[in-house]
Amino acid sequence: MTNKQLAQVQNQIDHNENNQDQDQYLTFFMANEEYGIDILSIQEIRGFDATTTIPNQPIFIQGVMNLRGTIVPIVDLRLRFGLEQIPYGDITVVIVVKAKLEEGEKIIGMVVDAVSDVYSVNHTDSTRAPDVGEADNREFLKGLVNVGEKMVVLLDLKKILTFS
């Protein structure tokens, strides 16, 4: 993703209009699937930079980054979801979010394959994910929504970013 494209998405986030009947989601790709997170939780989007590794962390914790004086843990969502790890490329980005977790508000970076778009979704358009077995990742899902001809998986940040 180019700096211009990142700036356009960041501009959409910065100029978010609060509509009572709609939520806005930033969407991104991982393993050719499109996922969405609530746009209000996003602090910034940046290209991937090297991280400092912290020993004895779960495999999906890539390390930490220093973002303007704040030490931010970096989570590789591919590994968090049990997907195949791929080399980071030019379009790999870190979405920095502020999430309200049990232990308080945390700033965490999430590595994703590429940012896609921002969608406004009516509350009534989102549906629960179907129960299709004992998939552990189902707990990470907030719902599903059709956007045009495609389906977007809406994620629950609180559950994704709570590690035990």
Backbone bond lengths (Angstrom), bond angles and torsions (degrees), N, CA, C in turn:
res aa  C-N    CA-C-N  psi(-1)  N-CA   C-N-CA  omega(-1)  CA-C   N-CA-C  phi
1 M - - - 1.442 - - 1.525 107.85 -
2 T 1.309 115.91 131.94 1.460 120.03 -178.62 1.518 110.93 -76.72
3 N 1.321 116.01 163.33 1.466 120.25 177.06 1.522 110.70 -60.64
4 K 1.333 117.08 -35.39 1.463 120.83 179.22 1.529 110.78 -64.31
5 Q 1.337 116.48 -43.83 1.460 120.09 178.61 1.529 111.03 -65.03
6 L 1.341 116.80 -41.56 1.461 120.18 176.89 1.522 110.56 -60.23
7 A 1.342 116.07 -41.66 1.464 120.37 179.69 1.519 111.18 -64.04
8 Q 1.342 117.51 -37.68 1.466 120.68 179.50 1.525 110.78 -65.55
9 V 1.336 116.80 -44.21 1.464 119.79 179.13 1.524 109.59 -65.59
10 Q 1.341 117.01 -42.70 1.469 120.58 178.83 1.522 110.07 -61.21
11 N 1.332 117.35 -38.11 1.463 121.96 178.63 1.529 110.55 -63.23
12 Q 1.344 116.71 -40.77 1.465 119.80 177.17 1.525 110.56 -62.60
13 I 1.322 116.66 -38.89 1.460 120.67 179.03 1.518 109.93 -65.97
14 D 1.342 116.34 -46.51 1.465 121.26 -177.19 1.527 112.46 -64.09
15 H 1.317 118.01 -29.03 1.462 121.92 -176.76 1.530 112.17 -106.51
16 N 1.327 115.79 29.36 1.458 121.63 179.53 1.533 110.18 -62.43
17 E 1.345 116.02 127.42 1.460 120.15 174.86 1.512 108.29 -98.26
18 N 1.317 116.89 130.66 1.452 121.69 -178.71 1.520 110.34 -79.42
19 N 1.326 117.28 113.56 1.445 123.70 177.06 1.524 106.81 -114.48
20 Q 1.336 117.67 124.74 1.455 122.02 -175.65 1.525 113.54 -60.48
21 D 1.349 117.40 -28.96 1.459 120.86 -176.03 1.521 113.43 -94.27
22 Q 1.321 117.25 -4.48 1.454 120.59 -176.31 1.522 111.70 -132.90
23 D 1.309 114.22 151.18 1.462 121.91 169.83 1.517 106.06 -118.28
24 Q 1.324 116.04 150.65 1.452 119.81 175.86 1.515 108.79 -108.44
25 Y 1.326 115.16 140.91 1.452 122.00 -178.61 1.513 109.70 -127.80
26 L 1.335 115.32 133.06 1.453 121.15 168.81 1.517 105.77 -83.80
27 T 1.325 116.58 130.00 1.459 119.17 -179.98 1.523 110.00 -109.51
28 F 1.310 113.90 152.83 1.461 121.52 -179.23 1.521 108.67 -149.31
29 F 1.319 114.64 164.22 1.462 120.83 -178.47 1.520 111.39 -107.56
30 M 1.325 113.82 143.51 1.457 123.78 166.97 1.520 106.39 -146.82
31 A 1.333 116.09 126.61 1.468 121.44 178.22 1.534 111.43 52.39
32 N 1.320 116.39 42.99 1.467 124.02 176.86 1.528 114.44 64.68
33 E 1.314 117.60 14.46 1.461 121.72 173.96 1.516 108.10 -111.37
34 E 1.349 116.20 148.27 1.457 120.73 -179.35 1.527 109.73 -103.19
35 Y 1.324 115.23 128.87 1.454 123.35 -179.29 1.521 109.19 -120.07
36 G 1.334 116.81 154.35 1.456 120.67 179.06 1.510 112.04 -132.29
37 I 1.354 114.84 144.18 1.466 120.84 174.15 1.519 108.36 -128.57
38 D 1.316 115.54 150.87 1.465 122.03 -178.67 1.524 109.76 -56.80
39 I 1.308 115.86 125.06 1.462 121.74 -174.75 1.524 112.29 -65.40
40 L 1.318 117.66 -25.33 1.459 120.24 -178.25 1.533 112.70 -70.00
41 S 1.325 117.21 -16.63 1.461 120.31 -179.86 1.532 112.45 -88.02
42 I 1.317 117.60 -7.68 1.464 121.25 -173.59 1.520 111.15 -86.47
43 Q 1.335 114.80 130.46 1.455 120.74 175.84 1.522 111.30 -95.62
44 E 1.329 116.00 -43.37 1.457 119.39 179.52 1.518 109.72 -165.34
45 I 1.329 114.43 165.08 1.459 122.72 175.31 1.514 106.15 -125.68
46 R 1.329 116.28 131.27 1.458 119.30 -178.09 1.521 109.98 -143.25
47 G 1.309 115.89 157.51 1.454 119.96 175.06 1.516 109.72 -65.15
48 F 1.321 116.32 158.20 1.461 120.15 -178.91 1.519 109.65 -74.62
49 D 1.335 115.71 132.62 1.467 123.70 172.80 1.522 107.38 -119.68
50 A 1.302 115.79 163.06 1.460 120.45 178.18 1.526 110.09 -59.94
51 T 1.314 115.46 149.44 1.459 121.49 179.10 1.525 109.66 -114.03
52 T 1.305 115.27 163.39 1.461 121.54 173.10 1.524 107.24 -97.50
53 T 1.312 116.41 121.83 1.457 121.43 -176.72 1.527 110.34 -75.45
54 I 1.319 115.31 137.00 1.462 122.84 175.44 1.532 106.52 -110.27
55 P 1.342 118.77 124.83 1.471 120.29 -177.66 1.525 113.27 -65.00
56 N 1.314 114.45 155.53 1.465 123.86 173.76 1.525 113.35 60.85
57 Q 1.322 117.35 36.01 1.465 122.35 175.95 1.528 108.85 -103.02
58 P 1.328 117.78 158.98 1.469 119.28 174.22 1.532 110.04 -57.74
59 I 1.315 117.19 153.11 1.464 123.16 -175.64 1.524 112.53 -56.56
60 F 1.333 117.35 -31.08 1.468 120.01 -176.78 1.525 113.05 -80.46
61 I 1.327 118.86 -8.78 1.466 121.56 174.57 1.523 106.91 -86.25
62 Q 1.330 116.83 108.66 1.455 121.47 -176.59 1.524 112.80 -76.02
63 G 1.301 117.59 -19.27 1.453 122.57 -178.69 1.508 109.33 140.29
64 V 1.339 116.57 -151.60 1.456 121.39 179.28 1.525 109.33 -132.39
65 M 1.342 115.30 156.16 1.459 123.21 175.04 1.523 108.10 -126.27
66 N 1.301 115.83 151.63 1.454 121.62 174.23 1.529 106.95 -98.78
67 L 1.329 115.72 108.85 1.465 121.22 179.15 1.517 108.79 -108.74
68 R 1.312 115.83 98.97 1.467 122.49 179.65 1.532 112.15 50.34
69 G 1.329 115.69 46.37 1.453 120.34 175.51 1.520 115.14 91.62
70 T 1.321 117.85 -6.87 1.467 121.49 178.14 1.523 108.73 -104.68
71 I 1.315 117.70 127.01 1.458 122.30 177.55 1.532 107.41 -83.40
72 V 1.338 115.32 119.14 1.460 121.69 -172.77 1.529 110.01 -118.07
73 P 1.347 117.81 122.18 1.465 119.24 173.85 1.531 109.75 -67.87
74 I 1.330 115.76 143.84 1.462 121.49 -178.25 1.525 108.76 -115.77
75 V 1.340 115.92 121.85 1.461 123.64 -178.87 1.521 108.70 -107.17
76 D 1.332 117.12 127.02 1.458 121.26 173.22 1.529 106.58 -85.43
77 L 1.345 116.64 109.18 1.474 119.46 -176.08 1.523 112.04 -65.24
78 R 1.327 118.39 -29.35 1.469 119.51 176.52 1.531 109.29 -58.40
79 L 1.327 116.18 -47.97 1.464 119.75 -178.88 1.526 111.16 -70.63
80 R 1.319 117.37 -35.14 1.473 121.14 178.08 1.519 110.60 -61.18
81 F 1.346 116.04 -34.77 1.466 120.99 -179.19 1.526 112.91 -90.78
82 G 1.338 117.35 0.22 1.461 119.65 -179.90 1.518 113.42 77.58
83 L 1.343 117.17 21.23 1.461 121.23 177.94 1.526 109.80 -86.73
84 E 1.316 115.85 164.37 1.459 121.25 178.29 1.527 110.67 -64.24
85 Q 1.317 116.43 136.15 1.463 120.55 176.83 1.521 108.88 -77.90
86 I 1.333 116.32 137.03 1.454 121.17 176.93 1.529 108.68 -125.80
87 P 1.330 117.15 157.48 1.469 118.51 177.27 1.527 110.41 -64.01
88 Y 1.336 115.75 143.97 1.456 120.27 177.07 1.521 108.39 -74.13
89 G 1.345 115.66 140.40 1.455 120.88 -177.99 1.513 111.94 -124.32
90 D 1.335 115.27 -165.86 1.462 121.88 -177.48 1.523 113.07 -65.04
91 I 1.338 117.51 -27.39 1.466 119.57 -177.67 1.527 112.70 -99.38
92 T 1.337 117.06 -1.05 1.462 120.97 175.68 1.525 108.64 -66.26
93 V 1.321 116.19 131.80 1.460 120.42 -178.57 1.522 110.93 -130.50
94 V 1.328 113.72 161.85 1.463 121.61 172.50 1.523 106.61 -111.94
95 I 1.316 115.94 121.64 1.465 121.62 174.83 1.526 105.96 -96.27
96 V 1.331 116.01 115.25 1.461 120.89 -179.26 1.523 107.50 -92.14
97 V 1.336 115.24 122.93 1.462 120.89 -177.05 1.515 110.37 -122.15
98 K 1.325 114.38 155.41 1.464 121.72 170.67 1.515 105.49 -111.25
99 A 1.323 115.41 115.13 1.462 120.39 -176.04 1.513 110.32 -117.21
100 K 1.328 116.16 139.89 1.462 122.30 175.20 1.519 107.66 -90.16
101 L 1.336 115.21 106.90 1.453 121.67 -178.67 1.521 109.42 -109.66
102 E 1.324 116.37 174.03 1.462 121.52 -179.34 1.530 111.33 -55.15
103 E 1.331 115.84 -39.90 1.468 119.62 -176.97 1.519 112.87 -86.87
104 G 1.322 117.46 9.56 1.461 121.68 178.07 1.517 111.70 117.80
105 E 1.312 115.63 -171.89 1.455 121.14 -178.72 1.525 109.63 -80.41
106 K 1.329 116.32 131.50 1.470 121.49 -178.73 1.521 109.38 -127.78
107 I 1.327 115.10 146.69 1.461 121.37 171.95 1.521 106.59 -105.23
108 I 1.327 115.50 124.13 1.465 121.72 -174.98 1.525 108.11 -138.13
109 G 1.318 116.68 142.08 1.457 122.35 175.14 1.519 110.16 -99.95
110 M 1.322 116.36 140.00 1.464 121.37 179.41 1.526 108.70 -121.23
111 V 1.332 116.71 123.53 1.459 121.58 177.60 1.525 108.48 -84.19
112 V 1.343 116.23 126.45 1.465 122.42 177.31 1.524 108.35 -130.71
113 D 1.333 116.06 162.75 1.467 120.53 -176.89 1.524 112.02 -64.33
114 A 1.336 116.94 -46.73 1.466 121.23 -178.43 1.515 109.54 -167.12
115 V 1.341 116.39 146.87 1.462 121.20 174.80 1.521 108.19 -81.36
116 S 1.323 116.85 144.56 1.455 121.03 -177.69 1.520 112.22 -108.65
117 D 1.345 117.42 -72.85 1.460 120.36 -170.31 1.527 109.59 -158.94
118 V 1.333 115.28 178.72 1.458 122.22 172.15 1.523 106.70 -119.08
119 Y 1.337 116.34 126.99 1.465 121.39 -179.72 1.524 109.95 -120.09
120 S 1.320 116.00 141.24 1.462 122.57 170.01 1.519 106.78 -95.04
121 V 1.320 115.53 128.46 1.464 120.89 -174.78 1.520 108.62 -125.62
122 N 1.331 116.61 126.18 1.462 121.28 173.43 1.522 108.98 -67.78
123 H 1.312 116.42 142.17 1.464 120.70 -179.46 1.526 111.34 -55.08
124 T 1.316 117.31 -35.90 1.462 120.99 -176.43 1.526 112.55 -76.28
125 D 1.335 118.73 -12.92 1.468 121.56 -178.06 1.523 113.06 -84.03
126 S 1.313 117.36 -17.89 1.455 121.21 -178.44 1.521 109.89 -84.67
127 T 1.336 116.15 137.07 1.456 121.03 178.12 1.521 109.55 -121.44
128 R 1.319 116.26 155.82 1.466 121.01 176.94 1.521 109.56 -67.69
129 A 1.307 115.32 150.59 1.465 119.92 175.07 1.528 108.54 -70.65
130 P 1.339 117.40 138.32 1.461 119.00 -179.42 1.523 111.25 -69.12
131 D 1.320 115.65 152.67 1.459 121.88 176.22 1.523 107.01 -83.23
132 V 1.345 115.61 106.89 1.470 119.25 -176.17 1.520 111.72 -118.76
133 G 1.299 117.55 29.15 1.455 120.29 177.87 1.507 111.90 125.98
134 E 1.311 114.82 -157.35 1.455 121.07 -174.28 1.524 112.07 -99.36
135 A 1.311 117.60 40.87 1.465 120.76 -179.66 1.523 110.00 -72.23
136 D 1.339 116.44 120.92 1.462 120.90 -179.69 1.524 111.83 -62.30
137 N 1.328 117.99 -31.50 1.456 121.63 -176.04 1.522 113.19 -71.75
138 R 1.312 118.48 -12.52 1.455 121.33 -179.69 1.529 111.35 -59.31
139 E 1.324 116.80 -31.13 1.457 120.57 179.29 1.527 111.86 -63.43
140 F 1.328 118.02 -22.61 1.463 122.42 -179.54 1.525 112.42 -78.98
141 L 1.328 117.23 -12.91 1.456 121.19 -173.58 1.519 112.12 -88.82
142 K 1.317 114.13 133.76 1.467 121.31 175.32 1.527 109.69 -93.98
143 G 1.334 115.93 -33.06 1.451 120.77 179.85 1.514 111.32 169.67
144 L 1.320 114.88 -174.95 1.459 122.92 178.00 1.519 108.38 -128.83
145 V 1.327 115.44 148.16 1.455 119.40 178.32 1.528 108.87 -144.50
146 N 1.331 116.00 139.97 1.458 120.65 174.15 1.518 108.70 -87.86
147 V 1.318 115.50 129.63 1.462 122.23 175.84 1.517 105.82 -124.73
148 G 1.325 115.62 103.67 1.461 119.22 -174.23 1.517 109.12 64.60
149 E 1.324 115.67 -125.21 1.460 121.35 -178.12 1.532 113.63 -93.19
150 K 1.324 116.95 1.37 1.461 118.67 -175.69 1.520 111.49 -118.67
151 M 1.326 114.54 160.85 1.447 121.04 177.19 1.522 108.41 -108.06
152 V 1.337 116.01 135.39 1.458 122.24 179.06 1.525 107.86 -114.25
153 V 1.331 115.82 133.47 1.455 122.45 178.02 1.527 107.61 -89.99
154 L 1.330 116.64 119.06 1.465 121.66 178.49 1.526 108.61 -90.31
155 L 1.332 115.49 131.47 1.453 120.86 -173.31 1.522 112.56 -105.08
156 D 1.331 115.19 150.47 1.463 122.94 176.62 1.526 107.44 -98.63
157 L 1.323 116.70 100.99 1.466 121.77 -176.07 1.527 112.64 -57.88
158 K 1.308 116.47 -41.57 1.460 120.17 -177.48 1.536 110.76 -57.14
159 K 1.307 116.71 -41.75 1.467 119.95 -178.40 1.527 111.53 -76.55
160 I 1.326 117.46 -36.94 1.476 120.13 179.03 1.515 111.02 -64.75
161 L 1.311 116.52 -38.33 1.471 120.91 -172.29 1.519 113.69 -96.42
162 T 1.321 118.09 7.60 1.460 121.74 174.07 1.524 107.41 -95.94
163 F 1.317 115.61 113.46 1.472 121.33 -178.30 1.512 108.20 -108.60
164 S 1.335 114.82 143.81 1.469 117.21 175.77 1.499 110.70 -115.80
